[in-house]
């Protein structure tokens, strides 16, 4: 499992784990659902208007096995596409701990970015909610800038309640800076 | 049929690997994999049976 690989530091607490908003996955899966129904629509259309087939002297009953075979193949590939979307959604993750932010970006199968930056290096965090649907469902983009030369800026779209996330990260950053200020001996790694 | 079966087997292995390695919740992984196999394996069987009967 993932947490065995990330290896949280001793006493490091996970404050929040965030995935993209449900609307994002629903919008993507809707396309797959429509694709899943296409052969049924075609078949229904042919059954409703048998004259079309009769014009070409084709009888559906003669090709039942072929139709079922093709439909099964179509459904398998569509389901595989649907499970790919679900996998990318679920494995795409922001983990906010009391010391750092871990950003896992599952781009494709075998294409995965894991970025980690420490809260004390966080310089700026901003969110944006653009458009009617994101405003209505409360999801948006979160941008995080760090002071480090080695870490780049982080950006993630479609995150739920970005306002709350910004507040959690800001609060955790303040607490972390306070801890380091009181006890500078705390390892910064 | 061979192409579909090959693609299905490779995809299943990739899916299993990703969920087993990168998931944060064992229950969700199990549910996803079970749902995948329950929904797709009968379709592969149907394709195989049709091929045998034709």
gemmi code that builds the backbone of each chain (N, CA, C; Angstrom):
import gemmi

chains = {
    "A": [
        ("UNK", (0.828, -1.204, 0.000), (0.000, 0.000, 0.000), (0.870, 1.266, 0.000)),
        ("UNK", (0.247, 2.381, -0.318), (0.969, 3.623, -0.570), (1.738, 4.151, 0.649)),
        ("UNK", (1.125, 4.109, 1.823), (1.757, 4.726, 2.994), (3.046, 4.022, 3.401)),
        ("UNK", (3.149, 2.729, 3.055), (4.397, 2.019, 3.344), (5.510, 2.591, 2.466)),
        ("UNK", (5.141, 3.084, 1.292), (6.140, 3.604, 0.353), (6.510, 5.055, 0.657)),
        ("UNK", (5.522, 5.843, 1.084), (5.793, 7.255, 1.364), (6.665, 7.400, 2.616)),
        ("UNK", (6.451, 6.536, 3.570), (7.195, 6.555, 4.834), (7.065, 7.900, 5.549)),
        ("UNK", (5.992, 8.038, 6.278), (5.791, 9.233, 7.082), (6.849, 9.282, 8.178)),
        ("UNK", (7.208, 10.496, 8.562), (8.217, 10.651, 9.610), (7.593, 10.279, 10.960)),
        ("UNK", (8.436, 9.982, 11.958), (7.867, 9.673, 13.270), (7.031, 10.857, 13.778)),
        ("UNK", (5.879, 10.576, 14.310), (4.934, 11.578, 14.843), (4.314, 12.476, 13.772)),
        ("UNK", (4.548, 12.186, 12.535), (3.927, 12.996, 11.477), (2.463, 12.595, 11.333)),
        ("UNK", (1.597, 13.595, 11.378), (0.154, 13.306, 11.330), (-0.441, 13.718, 9.982)),
        ("UNK", (-1.261, 12.845, 9.439), (-1.964, 13.195, 8.197), (-3.176, 14.050, 8.566)),
        ("UNK", (-3.212, 15.271, 8.057), (-4.322, 16.175, 8.376), (-5.492, 15.975, 7.414)),
        ("UNK", (-5.163, 15.772, 6.161), (-6.236, 15.602, 5.170), (-5.708, 14.920, 3.910)),
        ("UNK", (-6.536, 14.068, 3.356), (-6.234, 13.464, 2.062), (-7.314, 13.939, 1.093)),
        ("UNK", (-6.895, 14.472, -0.017), (-7.872, 15.051, -0.945), (-7.739, 14.455, -2.343)),
        ("UNK", (-8.882, 14.094, -2.883), (-8.941, 13.691, -4.297), (-9.744, 14.736, -5.050)),
        ("UNK", (-9.720, 14.639, -6.353), (-10.487, 15.595, -7.145), (-11.981, 15.498, -6.800)),
        ("UNK", (-12.710, 16.539, -7.105), (-14.135, 16.606, -6.797), (-14.900, 15.510, -7.545)),
        ("UNK", (-15.993, 15.039, -6.944), (-16.756, 13.956, -7.567), (-17.306, 14.342, -8.933)),
        ("UNK", (-17.525, 15.662, -9.145), (-18.074, 16.083, -10.435), (-17.091, 15.772, -11.568)),
        ("UNK", (-15.809, 15.890, -11.267), (-14.768, 15.654, -12.277), (-14.835, 14.203, -12.767)),
        ("UNK", (-14.908, 13.264, -11.830), (-14.964, 11.841, -12.209), (-16.297, 11.509, -12.875)),
        ("UNK", (-17.368, 12.128, -12.374), (-18.693, 11.853, -12.953), (-18.753, 12.327, -14.411)),
        ("UNK", (-18.176, 13.500, -14.669), (-18.165, 14.043, -16.034), (-17.385, 13.110, -16.959)),
        ("UNK", (-16.265, 12.584, -16.455), (-15.449, 11.689, -17.293), (-16.139, 10.346, -17.493)),
        ("UNK", (-16.747, 9.837, -16.407), (-17.406, 8.524, -16.513), (-18.692, 8.585, -17.341)),
        ("UNK", (-19.277, 9.768, -17.426), (-20.503, 9.907, -18.211), (-20.245, 9.556, -19.681)),
        ("UNK", (-19.082, 10.003, -20.186), (-18.690, 9.684, -21.563), (-18.588, 8.176, -21.769)),
        ("UNK", (-17.990, 7.503, -20.791), (-17.841, 6.047, -20.868), (-19.205, 5.365, -20.823)),
        ("UNK", (-20.087, 5.904, -19.993), (-21.433, 5.333, -19.860), (-22.188, 5.428, -21.192)),
        ("UNK", (-22.042, 6.582, -21.845), (-22.697, 6.765, -23.153), (-22.124, 5.768, -24.163)),
        ("UNK", (-20.798, 5.616, -24.144), (-20.141, 4.648, -25.046), (-20.662, 3.232, -24.795)),
        ("UNK", (-20.884, 2.927, -23.508), (-21.371, 1.599, -23.113), (-22.748, 1.317, -23.715)),
        ("UNK", (-23.536, 2.386, -23.836), (-24.914, 2.221, -24.315), (-25.051, 2.264, -25.842)),
        ("UNK", (-24.013, 2.734, -26.520), (-24.095, 2.904, -27.985), (-24.571, 1.641, -28.723)),
        ("UNK", (-23.966, 0.445, -28.480), (-24.451, -0.737, -29.216), (-25.912, -1.057, -28.937)),
        ("UNK", (-26.360, -0.782, -27.708), (-27.774, -1.039, -27.371), (-28.686, -0.076, -28.131)),
        ("UNK", (-28.227, 1.187, -28.262), (-28.996, 2.169, -29.030), (-29.108, 1.737, -30.496)),
        ("UNK", (-27.967, 1.312, -31.054), (-27.947, 0.899, -32.465), (-28.893, -0.290, -32.675)),
        ("UNK", (-28.767, -1.254, -31.751), (-29.596, -2.469, -31.853), (-31.084, -2.124, -31.730)),
        ("UNK", (-31.394, -1.256, -30.781), (-32.790, -0.840, -30.599), (-33.297, -0.141, -31.852)),
        ("UNK", (-32.437, 0.728, -32.410), (-32.792, 1.444, -33.630), (-33.096, 0.487, -34.773)),
        ("UNK", (-32.281, -0.557, -34.891), (-32.482, -1.537, -35.964), (-33.754, -2.361, -35.745)),
        ("UNK", (-34.023, -2.641, -34.467), (-35.228, -3.425, -34.156), (-36.499, -2.608, -34.374)),
        ("UNK", (-36.387, -1.298, -34.092), (-37.559, -0.426, -34.262), (-37.900, -0.260, -35.752)),
        ("UNK", (-36.844, -0.157, -36.561), (-37.106, 0.038, -38.008), (-36.568, -1.149, -38.815)),
        ("UNK", (-37.280, -2.241, -38.827), (-36.801, -3.441, -39.544), (-36.754, -3.261, -41.065)),
        ("UNK", (-37.430, -2.204, -41.553), (-37.433, -1.953, -43.004), (-36.027, -1.676, -43.539)),
        ("UNK", (-35.224, -0.994, -42.713), (-33.853, -0.659, -43.127), (-33.067, -1.933, -43.430)),
        ("UNK", (-33.179, -2.886, -42.509), (-32.448, -4.149, -42.690), (-33.031, -4.953, -43.859)),
        ("UNK", (-34.363, -4.916, -43.943), (-35.029, -5.674, -45.012), (-34.598, -5.162, -46.392)),
        ("UNK", (-34.327, -3.850, -46.466), (-33.885, -3.262, -47.736), (-32.563, -3.866, -48.195)),
        ("UNK", (-31.725, -4.214, -47.227), (-30.429, -4.830, -47.566), (-30.479, -6.360, -47.504)),
        ("UNK", (-31.668, -6.877, -47.279), (-31.878, -8.330, -47.185), (-31.036, -8.954, -46.056)),
        ("UNK", (-31.048, -8.264, -44.908), (-30.295, -8.756, -43.745), (-31.284, -9.127, -42.641)),
        ("UNK", (-31.078, -10.286, -42.049), (-31.925, -10.696, -40.932), (-31.076, -10.750, -39.661)),
        ("UNK", (-31.540, -10.030, -38.617), (-30.761, -9.973, -37.364), (-30.608, -11.350, -36.726)),
        ("UNK", (-31.658, -12.158, -36.834), (-31.629, -13.465, -36.170), (-30.516, -14.369, -36.713)),
        ("UNK", (-30.123, -14.124, -37.957), (-29.055, -14.933, -38.562), (-27.692, -14.606, -37.949)),
        ("UNK", (-27.578, -13.358, -37.480), (-26.275, -12.886, -36.995), (-26.246, -12.685, -35.481)),
        ("UNK", (-27.125, -13.343, -34.770), (-27.210, -13.146, -33.312), (-25.852, -13.373, -32.636)),
        ("UNK", (-25.205, -14.483, -32.983), (-23.925, -14.823, -32.349), (-22.870, -13.752, -32.631)),
        ("UNK", (-22.834, -13.291, -33.862), (-21.842, -12.257, -34.231), (-22.130, -10.959, -33.480)),
        ("UNK", (-23.417, -10.606, -33.402), (-23.798, -9.362, -32.710), (-23.403, -9.430, -31.237)),
        ("UNK", (-23.719, -10.576, -30.593), (-23.376, -10.731, -29.171), (-21.861, -10.695, -28.990)),
        ("UNK", (-21.140, -11.321, -29.892), (-19.668, -11.351, -29.835), (-19.090, -9.932, -29.918)),
        ("UNK", (-19.560, -9.177, -30.898), (-19.058, -7.799, -31.090), (-19.435, -6.923, -29.894)),
        ("UNK", (-20.677, -7.095, -29.414), (-21.128, -6.297, -28.271), (-20.306, -6.599, -27.017)),
        ("UNK", (-20.011, -7.893, -26.806), (-19.201, -8.280, -25.638), (-17.817, -7.643, -25.725)),
        ("UNK", (-17.229, -7.674, -26.926), (-15.909, -7.049, -27.128), (-15.964, -5.553, -26.859)),
        ("UNK", (-16.994, -4.914, -27.368), (-17.176, -3.466, -27.179), (-17.299, -3.142, -25.679)),
        ("UNK", (-18.123, -3.935, -24.998), (-18.344, -3.685, -23.570), (-17.053, -3.877, -22.769)),
        ("UNK", (-16.258, -4.884, -23.131), (-14.994, -5.124, -22.410), (-14.080, -3.906, -22.539)),
        ("UNK", (-13.905, -3.419, -23.764), (-13.001, -2.278, -23.967), (-13.537, -1.003, -23.306)),
        ("UNK", (-14.862, -0.828, -23.339), (-15.437, 0.361, -22.699), (-15.277, 0.280, -21.181)),
        ("UNK", (-15.500, -0.910, -20.634), (-15.327, -1.074, -19.185), (-13.864, -0.852, -18.786)),
        ("UNK", (-12.952, -1.307, -19.626), (-11.527, -1.085, -19.327), (-11.232, 0.421, -19.318)),
        ("UNK", (-11.839, 1.160, -20.249), (-11.651, 2.619, -20.282), (-12.225, 3.251, -19.004)),
        ("UNK", (-13.390, 2.766, -18.591), (-14.020, 3.282, -17.373), (-13.171, 3.017, -16.136)),
        ("UNK", (-12.621, 1.816, -16.042), (-11.789, 1.494, -14.880), (-10.459, 2.258, -14.913)),
        ("UNK", (-9.998, 2.593, -16.119), (-8.786, 3.417, -16.224), (-9.059, 4.808, -15.643)),
        ("UNK", (-10.212, 5.366, -15.994), (-10.587, 6.696, -15.481), (-10.703, 6.654, -13.947)),
        ("UNK", (-11.362, 5.633, -13.441), (-11.538, 5.492, -11.993), (-10.183, 5.336, -11.282)),
        ("UNK", (-9.288, 4.549, -11.884), (-7.967, 4.328, -11.284), (-7.182, 5.640, -11.226)),
        ("UNK", (-7.200, 6.381, -12.326), (-6.467, 7.649, -12.351), (-7.064, 8.638, -11.348)),
        ("UNK", (-8.378, 8.604, -11.217), (-9.036, 9.494, -10.251), (-8.629, 9.129, -8.820)),
        ("UNK", (-8.710, 7.854, -8.510), (-8.510, 7.447, -7.121), (-7.036, 7.540, -6.691)),
        ("UNK", (-6.127, 7.296, -7.623), (-4.713, 7.296, -7.267), (-4.083, 8.687, -7.360)),
        ("UNK", (-4.844, 9.653, -7.837), (-4.423, 11.056, -7.865), (-4.755, 11.650, -6.498)),
        ("UNK", (-3.786, 12.175, -5.802), (-4.045, 12.468, -4.387), (-3.185, 13.605, -3.847)),
        ("UNK", (-3.785, 14.418, -2.976), (-3.024, 15.380, -2.174), (-3.064, 14.872, -0.733)),
        ("UNK", (-1.897, 14.719, -0.127), (-1.857, 14.335, 1.282), (-1.242, 15.516, 2.049)),
        ("UNK", (-2.022, 16.073, 2.946), (-1.537, 17.206, 3.742), (-1.235, 16.687, 5.138)),
        ("UNK", (0.013, 16.782, 5.530), (0.376, 16.360, 6.883), (0.741, 17.612, 7.684)),
        ("UNK", (1.089, 17.432, 8.941), (1.466, 18.604, 9.742), (2.895, 19.069, 9.443)),
        ("UNK", (3.576, 18.401, 8.505), (4.937, 18.811, 8.153), (5.146, 19.086, 6.672)),
        ("UNK", (4.372, 18.419, 5.840), (4.604, 18.588, 4.390), (3.338, 18.320, 3.591)),
        ("UNK", (3.453, 18.613, 2.332), (2.361, 18.310, 1.408), (2.902, 17.324, 0.377)),
        ("UNK", (2.197, 16.240, 0.205), (2.613, 15.221, -0.757), (1.583, 15.228, -1.884)),
        ("UNK", (2.078, 15.473, -3.064), (1.183, 15.583, -4.210), (1.452, 14.424, -5.167)),
        ("UNK", (0.457, 13.581, -5.328), (0.622, 12.416, -6.212), (-0.232, 12.629, -7.451)),
        ("UNK", (0.422, 12.649, -8.567), (-0.269, 12.902, -9.829), (-0.177, 11.651, -10.702)),
        ("UNK", (-1.300, 10.932, -10.769), (-1.340, 9.725, -11.608), (-1.759, 10.167, -13.010)),
        ("UNK", (-0.782, 10.362, -13.887), (-1.093, 10.901, -15.216), (-1.671, 9.798, -16.105)),
        ("UNK", (-0.943, 8.704, -16.184), (-1.400, 7.517, -16.915), (-0.896, 6.312, -16.151)),
        ("UNK", (-1.207, 5.121, -16.648), (-0.571, 3.941, -16.064), (0.934, 4.064, -16.334)),
        ("UNK", (1.721, 3.764, -15.355), (3.184, 3.840, -15.441), (3.687, 5.253, -15.730)),
        ("UNK", (2.894, 6.252, -15.403), (3.340, 7.637, -15.504), (2.788, 8.364, -14.287)),
        ("UNK", (3.661, 8.509, -13.293), (3.195, 8.958, -11.989), (4.207, 9.943, -11.415)),
        ("UNK", (3.721, 11.102, -11.003), (4.598, 12.107, -10.381), (4.289, 12.182, -8.894)),
        ("UNK", (5.314, 12.096, -8.081), (5.110, 12.298, -6.648), (5.993, 13.462, -6.226)),
        ("UNK", (5.361, 14.554, -5.775), (6.105, 15.735, -5.338), (5.861, 15.936, -3.850)),
        ("UNK", (6.921, 16.274, -3.174), (6.794, 16.514, -1.731), (7.430, 17.865, -1.423)),
        ("UNK", (6.703, 18.707, -0.695), (7.386, 19.907, -0.216), (7.015, 20.189, 1.231)),
        ("UNK", (7.979, 20.734, 1.920), (7.814, 20.950, 3.354), (7.065, 22.261, 3.591)),
        ("UNK", (6.251, 22.241, 4.634), (5.382, 23.392, 4.895), (6.168, 24.668, 5.197)),
        ("UNK", (7.344, 24.503, 5.856), (8.120, 25.708, 6.199), (8.694, 26.391, 4.955)),
        ("UNK", (8.694, 25.675, 3.834), (9.207, 26.272, 2.590), (8.086, 26.843, 1.719)),
        ("UNK", (6.888, 26.713, 2.234), (5.742, 27.212, 1.470), (5.733, 28.741, 1.497)),
        ("UNK", (5.691, 29.328, 0.323), (5.750, 30.784, 0.264), (4.355, 31.376, 0.062)),
        ("UNK", (3.611, 30.726, -0.797), (2.304, 31.289, -1.138), (1.377, 30.158, -1.573)),
        ("UNK", (0.136, 30.274, -1.149), (-0.846, 29.294, -1.618), (-2.114, 30.038, -2.049)),
        ("UNK", (-2.544, 29.767, -3.236), (-3.725, 30.479, -3.721), (-4.678, 29.517, -4.429)),
        ("UNK", (-5.946, 29.882, -4.389), (-6.921, 29.033, -5.072), (-7.732, 29.860, -6.050)),
        ("UNK", (-8.292, 29.203, -7.018), (-9.196, 29.911, -7.922), (-10.363, 28.999, -8.288)),
        ("UNK", (-11.532, 29.598, -8.300), (-12.744, 28.870, -8.723), (-13.292, 29.635, -9.917)),
        ("UNK", (-13.204, 29.028, -11.082), (-13.620, 29.736, -12.295), (-14.735, 28.985, -12.989)),
        ("UNK", (-15.779, 29.683, -13.344), (-16.862, 29.085, -14.106), (-18.092, 28.803, -13.264)),
        ("UNK", (-19.174, 28.552, -13.962), (-20.474, 28.356, -13.312), (-20.527, 27.039, -12.530)),
        ("UNK", (-20.136, 25.959, -13.192), (-20.222, 24.633, -12.546), (-19.269, 24.526, -11.348)),
        ("UNK", (-17.979, 24.932, -11.513), (-17.088, 24.890, -10.330), (-17.606, 25.740, -9.167)),
        ("UNK", (-18.204, 26.886, -9.474), (-18.737, 27.746, -8.405), (-19.914, 27.056, -7.719)),
        ("UNK", (-20.774, 26.466, -8.535), (-21.970, 25.814, -7.993), (-21.600, 24.601, -7.130)),
        ("UNK", (-20.632, 23.795, -7.618), (-20.250, 22.586, -6.879), (-19.044, 22.786, -5.946)),
        ("UNK", (-18.530, 24.007, -5.933), (-17.426, 24.359, -5.041), (-16.172, 23.506, -5.265)),
        ("UNK", (-15.620, 23.586, -6.444), (-14.306, 22.984, -6.680), (-13.469, 23.920, -7.548)),
        ("UNK", (-12.166, 23.783, -7.459), (-11.307, 24.714, -8.200), (-9.862, 24.290, -8.211)),
        ("UNK", (-9.016, 25.261, -8.526), (-7.580, 25.007, -8.696), (-6.807, 25.549, -7.498)),
        ("UNK", (-5.812, 24.788, -7.090), (-4.971, 25.217, -5.978), (-3.534, 25.338, -6.477)),
        ("UNK", (-2.935, 26.483, -6.226), (-1.540, 26.735, -6.616), (-0.701, 26.919, -5.366)),
        ("UNK", (0.415, 26.223, -5.301), (1.305, 26.394, -4.155), (2.699, 26.747, -4.663)),
        ("UNK", (3.275, 27.797, -4.084), (4.630, 28.206, -4.473), (5.561, 27.992, -3.297)),
        ("UNK", (6.731, 27.455, -3.598), (7.692, 27.218, -2.526), (8.913, 28.117, -2.709)),
        ("UNK", (9.660, 28.270, -1.622), (10.839, 29.135, -1.652), (12.073, 28.379, -2.133)),
        ("UNK", (11.967, 27.080, -2.204), (13.147, 26.273, -2.516), (13.503, 26.329, -3.999)),
        ("UNK", (14.802, 26.240, -4.277), (15.263, 26.189, -5.665), (15.022, 24.802, -6.254)),
        ("UNK", (14.974, 23.828, -5.353), (14.901, 22.441, -5.819), (13.467, 21.980, -6.067)),
        ("UNK", (12.529, 22.685, -5.489), (11.141, 22.280, -5.655), (10.424, 23.270, -6.569)),
        ("UNK", (9.621, 22.770, -7.418), (8.897, 23.665, -8.322), (7.563, 24.053, -7.677)),
        ("UNK", (6.764, 24.777, -8.402), (5.441, 25.133, -7.903), (4.471, 24.000, -8.193)),
        ("UNK", (3.441, 23.932, -7.382), (2.493, 22.834, -7.526), (1.121, 23.380, -7.873)),
        ("UNK", (0.493, 22.686, -8.783), (-0.818, 23.153, -9.236), (-1.699, 21.937, -9.438)),
        ("UNK", (-2.897, 22.021, -8.931), (-3.829, 20.915, -9.122), (-5.219, 21.452, -9.384)),
        ("UNK", (-5.883, 20.869, -10.364), (-7.214, 21.360, -10.729), (-8.300, 20.418, -10.184)),
        ("UNK", (-9.512, 20.932, -10.107), (-10.667, 20.111, -9.737), (-10.697, 19.660, -8.285)),
        ("UNK", (-10.037, 20.404, -7.406), (-10.022, 20.011, -5.989), (-11.281, 20.518, -5.269)),
        ("UNK", (-11.874, 19.697, -4.419), (-13.090, 20.127, -3.729), (-12.780, 21.127, -2.621)),
        ("UNK", (-13.663, 22.067, -2.461), (-13.560, 23.098, -1.420), (-12.128, 23.658, -1.272)),
        ("UNK", (-11.614, 24.304, -2.312), (-10.226, 24.802, -2.248), (-10.003, 25.850, -1.160)),
        ("UNK", (-11.104, 26.542, -0.796), (-11.001, 27.558, 0.261), (-10.614, 26.906, 1.586)),
        ("UNK", (-11.282, 25.795, 1.884), (-11.002, 25.064, 3.126), (-9.591, 24.465, 3.095)),
        ("UNK", (-9.208, 23.944, 1.935), (-7.866, 23.364, 1.797), (-6.785, 24.412, 2.035)),
        ("UNK", (-7.012, 25.588, 1.468), (-6.057, 26.681, 1.656), (-5.927, 27.022, 3.139)),
        ("UNK", (-7.081, 27.045, 3.808), (-7.072, 27.380, 5.247), (-6.324, 26.308, 6.039)),
        ("UNK", (-6.563, 25.037, 5.714), (-5.894, 23.942, 6.434), (-4.381, 24.023, 6.239)),
        ("UNK", (-3.972, 24.251, 4.989), (-2.527, 24.319, 4.683), (-1.901, 25.527, 5.377)),
        ("UNK", (-2.612, 26.658, 5.342), (-2.087, 27.871, 5.971), (-1.929, 27.676, 7.480)),
        ("UNK", (-2.939, 27.048, 8.071), (-2.919, 26.800, 9.523), (-1.763, 25.854, 9.876)),
        ("UNK", (-1.615, 24.799, 9.079), (-0.555, 23.819, 9.327), (0.820, 24.461, 9.150)),
        ("UNK", (0.935, 25.359, 8.167), (2.210, 26.049, 7.931), (2.553, 26.940, 9.122)),
        ("UNK", (1.557, 27.677, 9.591), (1.780, 28.557, 10.748), (2.209, 27.739, 11.968)),
        ("UNK", (1.517, 26.614, 12.181), (1.850, 25.757, 13.333), (3.264, 25.194, 13.191)),
        ("UNK", (3.619, 24.833, 11.975), (4.949, 24.266, 11.729), (6.029, 25.319, 11.976)),
        ("UNK", (5.801, 26.527, 11.481), (6.778, 27.607, 11.677), (6.901, 27.955, 13.154)),
        ("UNK", (5.768, 27.904, 13.837), (5.760, 28.180, 15.281), (6.596, 27.124, 16.018)),
        ("UNK", (6.408, 25.853, 15.670), (7.163, 24.746, 16.289), (8.658, 24.921, 16.029)),
        ("UNK", (8.993, 25.245, 14.785), (10.413, 25.390, 14.442), (11.020, 26.608, 15.135)),
        ("UNK", (10.199, 27.638, 15.332), (10.681, 28.856, 15.978), (10.939, 28.605, 17.472)),
        ("UNK", (10.017, 27.843, 18.099), (10.165, 27.535, 19.532), (11.309, 26.563, 19.739)),
        ("UNK", (11.364, 25.564, 18.874), (12.385, 24.539, 19.015), (13.161, 24.404, 17.696)),
        ("UNK", (14.131, 25.286, 17.471), (14.853, 25.270, 16.190), (15.632, 23.962, 15.943)),
        ("UNK", (15.795, 23.175, 17.006), (16.545, 21.918, 16.846), (15.740, 20.857, 16.133)),
        ("UNK", (14.436, 21.114, 15.953), (13.590, 20.145, 15.257), (14.141, 19.890, 13.853)),
        ("UNK", (14.386, 18.633, 13.523), (14.980, 18.373, 12.214), (14.072, 18.847, 11.065)),
        ("UNK", (14.698, 19.491, 10.073), (13.907, 19.999, 8.947), (13.963, 19.078, 7.741)),
        ("UNK", (14.859, 18.130, 7.758), (15.042, 17.189, 6.640), (15.130, 17.910, 5.315)),
    ],
    "B": [
        ("UNK", (-10.424, -12.260, -31.264), (-10.614, -12.845, -29.928), (-9.287, -12.887, -29.162)),
        ("UNK", (-8.218, -13.340, -29.862), (-6.907, -13.416, -29.202), (-6.432, -12.028, -28.790)),
        ("UNK", (-6.706, -11.061, -29.657), (-6.306, -9.671, -29.393), (-7.037, -9.145, -28.148)),
        ("UNK", (-8.337, -9.407, -28.103), (-9.150, -8.949, -26.971), (-8.686, -9.626, -25.682)),
        ("UNK", (-8.490, -10.940, -25.748), (-8.054, -11.678, -24.550), (-6.677, -11.187, -24.093)),
        ("UNK", (-5.782, -10.989, -25.054), (-4.437, -10.497, -24.717), (-4.505, -9.139, -24.046)),
        ("UNK", (-5.291, -8.229, -24.654), (-5.438, -6.877, -24.096), (-6.060, -6.951, -22.700)),
        ("UNK", (-7.038, -7.841, -22.550), (-7.726, -7.991, -21.258), (-6.767, -8.490, -20.178)),
        ("UNK", (-5.967, -9.484, -20.521), (-5.025, -10.059, -19.536), (-3.982, -9.017, -19.140)),
        ("UNK", (-3.439, -8.316, -20.119), (-2.413, -7.294, -19.827), (-3.024, -6.172, -18.983)),
        ("UNK", (-4.210, -5.713, -19.378), (-4.874, -4.638, -18.637), (-5.166, -5.068, -17.195)),
        ("UNK", (-5.643, -6.308, -17.029), (-5.946, -6.816, -15.678), (-4.694, -6.816, -14.808)),
        ("UNK", (-3.574, -7.239, -15.396), (-2.315, -7.279, -14.631), (-1.893, -5.866, -14.230)),
        ("UNK", (-2.016, -4.919, -15.162), (-1.638, -3.522, -14.877), (-2.541, -2.940, -13.784)),
        ("UNK", (-3.837, -3.205, -13.927), (-4.811, -2.699, -12.954), (-4.518, -3.265, -11.556)),
        ("UNK", (-4.291, -4.574, -11.510), (-4.005, -5.240, -10.235), (-2.742, -4.644, -9.611)),
        ("UNK", (-1.719, -4.452, -10.422), (-0.448, -3.908, -9.919), (-0.648, -2.511, -9.331)),
        ("UNK", (-1.340, -1.655, -10.072), (-1.509, -0.280, -9.612), (-2.323, -0.205, -8.323)),
        ("UNK", (-3.402, -0.968, -8.279), (-4.248, -0.908, -7.073), (-3.555, -1.547, -5.883)),
        ("UNK", (-2.774, -2.552, -6.134), (-2.071, -3.232, -5.057), (-0.906, -2.397, -4.530)),
        ("UNK", (-0.320, -1.597, -5.407), (0.881, -0.857, -5.023), (0.570, 0.548, -4.516)),
        ("UNK", (-0.334, 1.240, -5.181), (-0.489, 2.667, -4.913), (-1.749, 3.069, -4.163)),
        ("UNK", (-2.647, 2.141, -3.908), (-3.885, 2.528, -3.236), (-3.641, 2.848, -1.766)),
        ("UNK", (-4.496, 3.723, -1.235), (-4.367, 4.066, 0.183), (-5.362, 3.275, 1.029)),
        ("UNK", (-6.302, 2.629, 0.382), (-7.349, 1.920, 1.111), (-7.523, 0.507, 0.525)),
        ("UNK", (-7.221, -0.464, 1.350), (-7.276, -1.863, 0.898), (-8.696, -2.272, 0.485)),
        ("UNK", (-9.697, -1.743, 1.214), (-11.095, -2.097, 0.965), (-11.531, -1.603, -0.426)),
        ("UNK", (-11.135, -0.376, -0.759), (-11.484, 0.187, -2.074), (-10.785, -0.596, -3.185)),
        ("UNK", (-9.529, -0.971, -2.934), (-8.778, -1.759, -3.932), (-9.492, -3.068, -4.208)),
        ("UNK", (-9.858, -3.753, -3.133), (-10.509, -5.062, -3.265), (-11.835, -4.914, -4.026)),
        ("UNK", (-12.604, -3.906, -3.629), (-13.912, -3.666, -4.253), (-13.759, -3.349, -5.747)),
        ("UNK", (-12.773, -2.522, -6.065), (-12.544, -2.151, -7.469), (-12.174, -3.377, -8.300)),
        ("UNK", (-11.229, -4.164, -7.780), (-10.766, -5.334, -8.542), (-11.879, -6.376, -8.692)),
        ("UNK", (-12.650, -6.580, -7.616), (-13.761, -7.545, -7.690), (-14.783, -7.064, -8.719)),
        ("UNK", (-15.138, -5.767, -8.649), (-16.112, -5.210, -9.599), (-15.611, -5.360, -11.034)),
        ("UNK", (-14.323, -5.100, -11.217), (-13.760, -5.217, -12.574), (-13.885, -6.650, -13.097)),
        ("UNK", (-13.467, -7.608, -12.288), (-13.484, -8.993, -12.774), (-14.918, -9.534, -12.909)),
        ("UNK", (-15.774, -9.148, -11.972), (-17.171, -9.616, -12.045), (-17.870, -9.051, -13.283)),
        ("UNK", (-17.544, -7.805, -13.641), (-18.228, -7.195, -14.793), (-17.606, -7.586, -16.130)),
        ("UNK", (-16.328, -7.916, -16.142), (-15.687, -8.171, -17.449), (-15.451, -9.656, -17.759)),
        ("UNK", (-15.166, -10.453, -16.746), (-14.832, -11.855, -17.019), (-15.974, -12.618, -17.708)),
        ("UNK", (-17.244, -12.435, -17.285), (-18.330, -13.119, -18.008), (-18.378, -12.739, -19.493)),
        ("UNK", (-18.018, -11.501, -19.803), (-18.020, -11.063, -21.210), (-16.945, -11.802, -22.016)),
        ("UNK", (-15.789, -11.991, -21.390), (-14.711, -12.748, -22.060), (-15.166, -14.190, -22.264)),
        ("UNK", (-15.827, -14.745, -21.235), (-16.344, -16.124, -21.332), (-17.356, -16.244, -22.469)),
        ("UNK", (-18.259, -15.260, -22.549), (-19.277, -15.261, -23.617), (-18.603, -15.255, -24.990)),
        ("UNK", (-17.595, -14.401, -25.123), (-16.878, -14.332, -26.410), (-16.230, -15.675, -26.748)),
        ("UNK", (-15.628, -16.291, -25.733), (-14.980, -17.590, -25.933), (-15.979, -18.674, -26.325)),
        ("UNK", (-17.119, -18.677, -25.631), (-18.154, -19.690, -25.903), (-18.733, -19.526, -27.311)),
        ("UNK", (-18.962, -18.274, -27.694), (-19.497, -18.016, -29.048), (-18.508, -18.513, -30.105)),
        ("UNK", (-17.243, -18.249, -29.847), (-16.210, -18.682, -30.798), (-16.170, -20.207, -30.918)),
        ("UNK", (-16.420, -20.881, -29.788), (-16.407, -22.347, -29.802), (-17.620, -22.919, -30.531)),
        ("UNK", (-18.755, -22.221, -30.398), (-19.995, -22.752, -30.982), (-20.161, -22.413, -32.472)),
        ("UNK", (-19.489, -21.350, -32.912), (-19.636, -20.960, -34.338), (-18.951, -21.986, -35.244)),
    ],
}
model = gemmi.Model(1)
for chain_id, residues in chains.items():
    chain = gemmi.Chain(chain_id)
    for i, (resn, *xyz) in enumerate(residues, 1):
        res = gemmi.Residue()
        res.name, res.seqid = resn, gemmi.SeqId(i, " ")
        for name, pos in zip(("N", "CA", "C"), xyz):
            atom = gemmi.Atom()
            atom.name, atom.element = name, gemmi.Element(name[0])
            atom.pos, atom.b_iso = gemmi.Position(*pos), 0.0
            res.add_atom(atom)
        chain.add_residue(res)
    model.add_chain(chain)
structure = gemmi.Structure()
structure.add_model(model)
structure.setup_entities()
